[in-house]
Amino acid sequence: MYIRRTRLSPHKQGALLKLFVAGATARAAAEIIGGHRNTAAGVYLRLRKKLPS
């Protein structure tokens, strides 16, 4: 899954997805991939919206 209209590289997007599935928090995932915590939180929000309720 790749997010449209983002400046995150596909590698970082994939890493965030793996960390999301593993259960890491957005803030911890941001530290691991070297991104900003708000960016990771936004990606996590988009992923949660895609999941069925």
Chimera marker file (.cmm) of the C-alpha trace (Angstrom):
<marker_set name="trace">
<marker id="1" x="0.000" y="0.000" z="0.000" r="1" g="1" b="0" radius="0.5"/>
<marker id="2" x="1.395" y="3.364" z="-0.979" r="1" g="1" b="0" radius="0.5"/>
<marker id="3" x="-0.060" y="6.699" z="0.005" r="1" g="1" b="0" radius="0.5"/>
<marker id="4" x="-0.730" y="9.288" z="-2.670" r="1" g="1" b="0" radius="0.5"/>
<marker id="5" x="0.462" y="12.860" z="-2.388" r="1" g="1" b="0" radius="0.5"/>
<marker id="6" x="3.099" y="12.306" z="0.232" r="1" g="1" b="0" radius="0.5"/>
<marker id="7" x="6.763" y="13.146" z="0.441" r="1" g="1" b="0" radius="0.5"/>
<marker id="8" x="7.578" y="9.925" z="2.266" r="1" g="1" b="0" radius="0.5"/>
<marker id="9" x="9.670" y="7.539" z="0.264" r="1" g="1" b="0" radius="0.5"/>
<marker id="10" x="8.129" y="4.161" z="-0.578" r="1" g="1" b="0" radius="0.5"/>
<marker id="11" x="10.706" y="2.561" z="1.723" r="1" g="1" b="0" radius="0.5"/>
<marker id="12" x="9.572" y="4.655" z="4.708" r="1" g="1" b="0" radius="0.5"/>
<marker id="13" x="5.913" y="4.055" z="3.865" r="1" g="1" b="0" radius="0.5"/>
<marker id="14" x="6.524" y="0.322" z="3.884" r="1" g="1" b="0" radius="0.5"/>
<marker id="15" x="8.408" y="0.543" z="7.160" r="1" g="1" b="0" radius="0.5"/>
<marker id="16" x="5.533" y="2.487" z="8.748" r="1" g="1" b="0" radius="0.5"/>
<marker id="17" x="3.062" y="-0.121" z="7.526" r="1" g="1" b="0" radius="0.5"/>
<marker id="18" x="5.134" y="-2.938" z="9.028" r="1" g="1" b="0" radius="0.5"/>
<marker id="19" x="5.426" y="-1.100" z="12.335" r="1" g="1" b="0" radius="0.5"/>
<marker id="20" x="1.667" y="-0.399" z="12.322" r="1" g="1" b="0" radius="0.5"/>
<marker id="21" x="0.939" y="-4.097" z="11.903" r="1" g="1" b="0" radius="0.5"/>
<marker id="22" x="3.472" y="-4.950" z="14.612" r="1" g="1" b="0" radius="0.5"/>
<marker id="23" x="1.631" y="-2.684" z="17.043" r="1" g="1" b="0" radius="0.5"/>
<marker id="24" x="4.203" y="0.078" z="17.460" r="1" g="1" b="0" radius="0.5"/>
<marker id="25" x="2.943" y="3.526" z="18.356" r="1" g="1" b="0" radius="0.5"/>
<marker id="26" x="3.153" y="6.262" z="15.753" r="1" g="1" b="0" radius="0.5"/>
<marker id="27" x="5.721" y="8.143" z="17.797" r="1" g="1" b="0" radius="0.5"/>
<marker id="28" x="7.966" y="5.085" z="18.199" r="1" g="1" b="0" radius="0.5"/>
<marker id="29" x="7.612" y="4.298" z="14.494" r="1" g="1" b="0" radius="0.5"/>
<marker id="30" x="8.634" y="7.850" z="13.598" r="1" g="1" b="0" radius="0.5"/>
<marker id="31" x="11.776" y="7.539" z="15.695" r="1" g="1" b="0" radius="0.5"/>
<marker id="32" x="12.661" y="4.206" z="14.099" r="1" g="1" b="0" radius="0.5"/>
<marker id="33" x="12.260" y="5.379" z="10.495" r="1" g="1" b="0" radius="0.5"/>
<marker id="34" x="13.661" y="8.837" z="11.135" r="1" g="1" b="0" radius="0.5"/>
<marker id="35" x="10.536" y="10.792" z="10.289" r="1" g="1" b="0" radius="0.5"/>
<marker id="36" x="8.409" y="13.358" z="12.084" r="1" g="1" b="0" radius="0.5"/>
<marker id="37" x="5.909" y="12.131" z="14.674" r="1" g="1" b="0" radius="0.5"/>
<marker id="38" x="3.028" y="14.067" z="13.122" r="1" g="1" b="0" radius="0.5"/>
<marker id="39" x="3.678" y="12.464" z="9.744" r="1" g="1" b="0" radius="0.5"/>
<marker id="40" x="3.633" y="9.002" z="11.295" r="1" g="1" b="0" radius="0.5"/>
<marker id="41" x="0.437" y="9.844" z="13.177" r="1" g="1" b="0" radius="0.5"/>
<marker id="42" x="-1.192" y="10.957" z="9.940" r="1" g="1" b="0" radius="0.5"/>
<marker id="43" x="-0.185" y="7.766" z="8.176" r="1" g="1" b="0" radius="0.5"/>
<marker id="44" x="-1.529" y="5.713" z="11.087" r="1" g="1" b="0" radius="0.5"/>
<marker id="45" x="-4.809" y="7.641" z="10.894" r="1" g="1" b="0" radius="0.5"/>
<marker id="46" x="-5.143" y="6.891" z="7.182" r="1" g="1" b="0" radius="0.5"/>
<marker id="47" x="-4.396" y="3.210" z="7.816" r="1" g="1" b="0" radius="0.5"/>
<marker id="48" x="-7.031" y="3.033" z="10.551" r="1" g="1" b="0" radius="0.5"/>
<marker id="49" x="-9.608" y="4.570" z="8.209" r="1" g="1" b="0" radius="0.5"/>
<marker id="50" x="-8.917" y="1.835" z="5.647" r="1" g="1" b="0" radius="0.5"/>
<marker id="51" x="-9.534" y="-0.963" z="8.166" r="1" g="1" b="0" radius="0.5"/>
<marker id="52" x="-13.060" y="-2.292" z="8.577" r="1" g="1" b="0" radius="0.5"/>
<marker id="53" x="-14.694" y="-1.304" z="11.861" r="1" g="1" b="0" radius="0.5"/>
<link id1="1" id2="2" r="1" g="1" b="0" radius="0.2"/>
<link id1="2" id2="3" r="1" g="1" b="0" radius="0.2"/>
<link id1="3" id2="4" r="1" g="1" b="0" radius="0.2"/>
<link id1="4" id2="5" r="1" g="1" b="0" radius="0.2"/>
<link id1="5" id2="6" r="1" g="1" b="0" radius="0.2"/>
<link id1="6" id2="7" r="1" g="1" b="0" radius="0.2"/>
<link id1="7" id2="8" r="1" g="1" b="0" radius="0.2"/>
<link id1="8" id2="9" r="1" g="1" b="0" radius="0.2"/>
<link id1="9" id2="10" r="1" g="1" b="0" radius="0.2"/>
<link id1="10" id2="11" r="1" g="1" b="0" radius="0.2"/>
<link id1="11" id2="12" r="1" g="1" b="0" radius="0.2"/>
<link id1="12" id2="13" r="1" g="1" b="0" radius="0.2"/>
<link id1="13" id2="14" r="1" g="1" b="0" radius="0.2"/>
<link id1="14" id2="15" r="1" g="1" b="0" radius="0.2"/>
<link id1="15" id2="16" r="1" g="1" b="0" radius="0.2"/>
<link id1="16" id2="17" r="1" g="1" b="0" radius="0.2"/>
<link id1="17" id2="18" r="1" g="1" b="0" radius="0.2"/>
<link id1="18" id2="19" r="1" g="1" b="0" radius="0.2"/>
<link id1="19" id2="20" r="1" g="1" b="0" radius="0.2"/>
<link id1="20" id2="21" r="1" g="1" b="0" radius="0.2"/>
<link id1="21" id2="22" r="1" g="1" b="0" radius="0.2"/>
<link id1="22" id2="23" r="1" g="1" b="0" radius="0.2"/>
<link id1="23" id2="24" r="1" g="1" b="0" radius="0.2"/>
<link id1="24" id2="25" r="1" g="1" b="0" radius="0.2"/>
<link id1="25" id2="26" r="1" g="1" b="0" radius="0.2"/>
<link id1="26" id2="27" r="1" g="1" b="0" radius="0.2"/>
<link id1="27" id2="28" r="1" g="1" b="0" radius="0.2"/>
<link id1="28" id2="29" r="1" g="1" b="0" radius="0.2"/>
<link id1="29" id2="30" r="1" g="1" b="0" radius="0.2"/>
<link id1="30" id2="31" r="1" g="1" b="0" radius="0.2"/>
<link id1="31" id2="32" r="1" g="1" b="0" radius="0.2"/>
<link id1="32" id2="33" r="1" g="1" b="0" radius="0.2"/>
<link id1="33" id2="34" r="1" g="1" b="0" radius="0.2"/>
<link id1="34" id2="35" r="1" g="1" b="0" radius="0.2"/>
<link id1="35" id2="36" r="1" g="1" b="0" radius="0.2"/>
<link id1="36" id2="37" r="1" g="1" b="0" radius="0.2"/>
<link id1="37" id2="38" r="1" g="1" b="0" radius="0.2"/>
<link id1="38" id2="39" r="1" g="1" b="0" radius="0.2"/>
<link id1="39" id2="40" r="1" g="1" b="0" radius="0.2"/>
<link id1="40" id2="41" r="1" g="1" b="0" radius="0.2"/>
<link id1="41" id2="42" r="1" g="1" b="0" radius="0.2"/>
<link id1="42" id2="43" r="1" g="1" b="0" radius="0.2"/>
<link id1="43" id2="44" r="1" g="1" b="0" radius="0.2"/>
<link id1="44" id2="45" r="1" g="1" b="0" radius="0.2"/>
<link id1="45" id2="46" r="1" g="1" b="0" radius="0.2"/>
<link id1="46" id2="47" r="1" g="1" b="0" radius="0.2"/>
<link id1="47" id2="48" r="1" g="1" b="0" radius="0.2"/>
<link id1="48" id2="49" r="1" g="1" b="0" radius="0.2"/>
<link id1="49" id2="50" r="1" g="1" b="0" radius="0.2"/>
<link id1="50" id2="51" r="1" g="1" b="0" radius="0.2"/>
<link id1="51" id2="52" r="1" g="1" b="0" radius="0.2"/>
<link id1="52" id2="53" r="1" g="1" b="0" radius="0.2"/>
</marker_set>
